[in-house]
Amino acid sequence: MTVRKNQSALTTDEKRRFVAALMELKRSGRYDAFVTTHNEFIVSDTDDGERTGHRSPSFLPWHRRFLLEFERALQSVDASVALPYWDWTVDRSPRASLWAPDFLGGTGRERDGRVSDGPFAATAGGWPINVRVDGRTFLRRSLGSGGRPLPTAAEVESVLSMPTYDMAPWNSASDGFRNHLEGWRGVNLHNRVHVWVGGHMATGASPNDPVFWLHHAYIDKLWAEWQRRHPGAGYLPVSGTPNVVDLHETMRPWHDTSPADLLDHTPHYTFDA
């Protein structure tokens, strides 16, 4: 059984293996296919049209499937690797251990955001940006950008306490747990972290930055915690809702998995806490 661990608890060898698996997926071209998929859904998911990966109830099951596909790709390289998660309510500083040169590397330089240390720096040679939002071919970050700090534990708690998964109009204007976690309303959790990291994380091509996977593994963990606290409050909508994915409808691009199939993560992985 795969166990997803807090990145702060990873051993030196676990960090090394995770990075090495990322590098192999990048070298083979498989990594960039995930970046392309995410970017295409960011572009196509709109409040007033068909929406699947974002601005919609299926934000959480879609990303759960997306992460599962990516984790399986990593494990095809090294079976010991699992996706770690980044608890940004605790590791809140650009000086936190995940930004060290032996793991993800740090922030970008001021003039252009270019990451200059760690395995994903352009100077290391193994992480060219091929799915681009502009002409630049290097990984960019601007840790602490956006003018707001990372979300706090109290802010997370305020969202976990919401009793209803989602509600009409089923988009970025919705009330309920999903939209407050996604970050279009209220204390702005998921979206705010993307902006705080900055650089590629603030674009549709955000998986260009490997921290994307750690961030979304934590979002997935928060969904699991919400489910545990609210066992009687399931995924909504159930049926008959235009432009969004109902409980038993399959999700693009896979066409073989519905939100109902992904409500329980435990057949696939558990968390360390």
C-alpha positions as CSV (number, residue, x, y, z in Angstrom):
1,M,0.0,0.0,0.0
2,T,1.3,3.4,-1.0
3,V,1.7,5.8,2.0
4,R,1.9,9.5,1.3
5,K,4.1,11.2,3.8
6,N,4.6,14.8,4.9
7,Q,7.5,16.1,2.9
8,S,9.1,17.3,6.1
9,A,9.4,13.6,7.3
10,L,11.1,12.3,4.2
11,T,14.5,10.7,4.6
12,T,17.4,11.8,2.5
13,D,17.1,8.6,0.4
14,E,13.3,9.2,-0.1
15,K,14.0,12.7,-1.4
16,R,16.7,11.4,-3.7
17,R,14.5,8.7,-5.1
18,F,11.5,11.1,-5.6
19,V,13.7,13.6,-7.5
20,A,15.3,10.9,-9.5
21,A,11.9,9.5,-10.6
22,L,10.8,13.0,-11.6
23,M,13.9,13.4,-13.6
24,E,13.4,10.2,-15.5
25,L,9.8,11.0,-16.3
26,K,11.0,14.4,-17.6
27,R,13.8,12.8,-19.7
28,S,11.3,10.4,-21.3
29,G,8.8,13.0,-22.1
30,R,6.1,11.5,-19.9
31,Y,6.2,14.4,-17.4
32,D,5.4,17.0,-20.0
33,A,2.2,15.1,-21.0
34,F,0.8,15.8,-17.5
35,V,1.7,19.5,-17.8
36,T,-0.1,19.6,-21.2
37,T,-3.2,17.9,-19.8
38,H,-3.5,20.3,-16.9
39,N,-2.9,23.4,-19.0
40,E,-5.6,22.3,-21.5
41,F,-8.2,21.9,-18.7
42,I,-7.3,25.2,-17.1
43,V,-8.0,26.9,-20.5
44,S,-11.2,25.0,-21.2
45,D,-12.8,25.1,-17.7
46,T,-15.0,28.2,-17.5
47,D,-17.8,29.3,-15.2
48,D,-20.4,29.4,-17.9
49,G,-19.5,26.3,-20.0
50,E,-18.5,22.7,-19.5
51,R,-16.0,22.4,-16.6
52,T,-14.3,19.4,-15.2
53,G,-10.9,20.0,-13.5
54,H,-11.5,23.5,-12.1
55,R,-14.2,25.9,-11.0
56,S,-16.5,22.9,-10.6
57,P,-17.6,20.1,-8.1
58,S,-15.2,17.6,-9.8
59,F,-12.2,19.7,-9.0
60,L,-11.3,17.3,-6.2
61,P,-12.0,13.9,-7.8
62,W,-10.4,15.1,-11.1
63,H,-7.2,16.0,-9.3
64,R,-7.3,12.8,-7.2
65,R,-7.3,10.8,-10.5
66,F,-4.7,13.1,-12.0
67,L,-2.4,12.6,-9.0
68,L,-3.0,8.8,-9.0
69,E,-2.0,8.7,-12.7
70,F,1.2,10.7,-11.9
71,E,2.0,8.6,-8.8
72,R,1.7,5.4,-10.9
73,A,4.0,6.9,-13.5
74,L,6.6,7.6,-10.8
75,Q,6.2,4.1,-9.4
76,S,6.8,2.7,-12.9
77,V,10.3,4.2,-12.5
78,D,10.8,3.4,-8.8
79,A,8.2,1.3,-7.0
80,S,9.3,2.7,-3.7
81,V,8.2,6.3,-4.5
82,A,5.0,7.9,-3.2
83,L,3.8,11.4,-3.6
84,P,4.7,13.5,-0.5
85,Y,2.4,16.3,0.6
86,W,3.3,19.9,1.7
87,D,1.5,21.1,4.7
88,W,1.7,24.8,4.0
89,T,0.0,25.7,7.3
90,V,3.3,24.5,9.0
91,D,6.0,24.9,6.4
92,R,5.2,28.5,5.6
93,S,8.5,30.1,4.8
94,P,10.8,30.2,1.8
95,R,13.4,28.8,4.2
96,A,11.4,25.6,4.8
97,S,13.1,22.4,4.1
98,L,11.2,21.6,0.9
99,W,12.9,24.6,-0.7
100,A,16.4,23.3,0.1
101,P,19.0,22.6,-2.7
102,D,18.7,18.8,-1.9
103,F,15.0,18.7,-2.7
104,L,13.0,21.3,-4.7
105,G,15.4,24.2,-4.7
106,G,14.5,27.7,-3.7
107,T,12.9,30.8,-5.1
108,G,13.8,32.5,-8.4
109,R,16.0,35.4,-8.9
110,E,14.3,38.8,-8.7
111,R,14.6,40.0,-12.3
112,D,13.1,37.0,-14.1
113,G,12.1,34.3,-11.5
114,R,14.7,31.9,-12.7
115,V,15.3,29.1,-10.1
116,S,19.0,29.0,-9.6
117,D,19.6,26.1,-7.1
118,G,18.5,22.5,-6.7
119,P,17.9,19.8,-9.2
120,F,15.3,21.7,-11.2
121,A,17.5,24.8,-11.8
122,A,18.3,25.5,-15.5
123,T,22.0,25.3,-14.7
124,A,21.5,21.6,-13.6
125,G,20.4,20.8,-17.1
126,G,17.7,18.3,-16.5
127,W,14.6,20.3,-16.3
128,P,13.9,22.3,-19.5
129,I,10.4,23.9,-19.7
130,N,8.9,22.5,-22.8
131,V,5.2,23.3,-22.2
132,R,5.5,27.0,-22.1
133,V,3.4,30.1,-21.3
134,D,6.0,32.3,-22.9
135,G,9.4,31.9,-24.6
136,R,11.4,31.2,-21.4
137,T,12.7,27.7,-21.0
138,F,13.6,27.7,-17.3
139,L,11.6,27.0,-14.2
140,R,10.4,30.1,-12.5
141,R,9.3,30.8,-8.9
142,S,8.7,33.9,-6.7
143,L,8.2,32.5,-3.3
144,G,6.1,34.8,-1.1
145,S,4.6,36.7,-4.1
146,G,1.1,37.9,-4.3
147,G,1.0,40.0,-1.2
148,R,-0.6,37.4,1.1
149,P,0.9,34.8,3.4
150,L,0.2,31.1,3.1
151,P,-3.1,30.0,4.6
152,T,-3.1,29.3,8.3
153,A,-4.4,26.2,10.2
154,A,-7.3,28.3,11.5
155,E,-8.3,29.2,8.0
156,V,-8.1,25.6,6.9
157,E,-10.3,24.7,9.9
158,S,-12.9,27.2,8.9
159,V,-13.2,25.5,5.5
160,L,-13.2,21.9,6.9
161,S,-16.1,22.9,9.2
162,M,-18.4,23.6,6.2
163,P,-21.1,20.9,6.1
164,T,-22.0,21.0,2.4
165,Y,-19.7,19.8,-0.4
166,D,-20.9,22.1,-3.1
167,M,-24.0,23.9,-4.4
168,A,-25.4,25.9,-7.3
169,P,-24.3,27.6,-9.5
170,W,-21.5,24.9,-9.3
171,N,-18.7,27.2,-10.4
172,S,-16.3,29.8,-8.9
173,A,-19.3,31.7,-7.4
174,S,-20.5,28.7,-5.4
175,D,-20.6,28.5,-1.6
176,G,-19.7,25.3,0.2
177,F,-16.6,23.3,1.0
178,R,-15.3,22.6,-2.5
179,N,-15.2,26.2,-3.7
180,H,-13.7,27.5,-0.5
181,L,-11.0,24.8,-0.6
182,E,-10.4,25.5,-4.3
183,G,-10.0,29.1,-3.3
184,W,-12.4,31.2,-5.4
185,R,-14.3,32.3,-2.3
186,G,-13.6,33.0,1.4
187,V,-10.1,32.5,2.8
188,N,-8.8,31.3,-0.5
189,L,-6.8,28.1,0.2
190,H,-5.7,26.2,-2.9
191,N,-5.5,29.2,-5.3
192,R,-3.6,31.3,-2.8
193,V,-0.8,28.8,-2.5
194,H,-0.3,28.7,-6.3
195,V,0.0,32.5,-6.2
196,W,2.4,32.5,-3.2
197,V,4.8,30.2,-5.0
198,G,4.5,32.3,-8.1
199,G,6.3,31.7,-11.4
200,H,5.0,28.7,-13.2
201,M,2.7,27.8,-10.3
202,A,0.7,30.9,-11.0
203,T,-0.1,29.7,-14.6
204,G,-2.1,26.9,-16.2
205,A,1.2,25.1,-16.8
206,S,1.7,24.9,-13.0
207,P,2.8,21.2,-13.0
208,N,6.0,22.4,-14.6
209,D,7.0,23.1,-11.0
210,P,7.2,19.8,-9.1
211,V,5.8,21.5,-6.0
212,F,2.5,21.3,-7.8
213,W,2.2,17.6,-6.8
214,L,3.1,18.2,-3.2
215,H,0.5,21.0,-3.0
216,H,-2.2,19.0,-4.5
217,A,-1.4,15.9,-2.4
218,Y,-2.2,18.1,0.6
219,I,-5.4,19.4,-1.0
220,D,-6.4,15.8,-1.5
221,K,-5.6,15.1,2.1
222,L,-7.8,17.9,3.2
223,W,-10.6,16.5,1.2
224,A,-10.1,13.1,2.9
225,E,-10.2,14.9,6.3
226,W,-13.5,16.7,5.3
227,Q,-15.0,13.4,4.3
228,R,-14.0,11.8,7.6
229,R,-15.6,14.7,9.6
230,H,-18.8,14.8,7.5
231,P,-19.7,11.2,6.7
232,G,-23.3,12.0,5.8
233,A,-22.4,14.8,3.4
234,G,-21.4,13.4,0.0
235,Y,-20.4,14.6,-3.4
236,L,-22.8,17.0,-5.1
237,P,-24.5,17.3,-7.6
238,V,-25.9,13.8,-7.9
239,S,-27.6,13.9,-11.3
240,G,-29.1,16.0,-14.0
241,T,-26.8,19.0,-13.8
242,P,-25.7,20.6,-17.1
243,N,-22.0,21.5,-17.8
244,V,-20.6,19.8,-14.6
245,V,-19.8,16.2,-13.7
246,D,-22.5,14.5,-11.6
247,L,-21.7,11.8,-9.1
248,H,-21.8,8.9,-11.5
249,E,-20.7,10.7,-14.7
250,T,-17.3,9.9,-16.0
251,M,-14.6,12.5,-16.2
252,R,-12.6,13.6,-19.2
253,P,-9.9,12.9,-20.3
254,W,-10.1,9.3,-19.0
255,H,-13.8,8.6,-19.6
256,D,-13.7,5.6,-17.3
257,T,-13.9,7.1,-13.8
258,S,-16.6,9.0,-12.0
259,P,-16.5,11.0,-8.8
260,A,-18.3,8.1,-7.1
261,D,-15.3,5.8,-8.0
262,L,-12.9,8.1,-6.2
263,L,-14.7,9.0,-3.0
264,D,-12.6,6.5,-1.1
265,H,-8.8,6.9,-1.5
266,T,-7.9,4.0,0.7
267,P,-7.8,1.3,-2.0
268,H,-5.0,3.3,-3.6
269,Y,-3.0,5.0,-0.8
270,T,-3.1,6.2,2.8
271,F,-1.6,9.2,4.5
272,D,1.0,9.0,7.3
273,A,-1.3,10.9,9.6
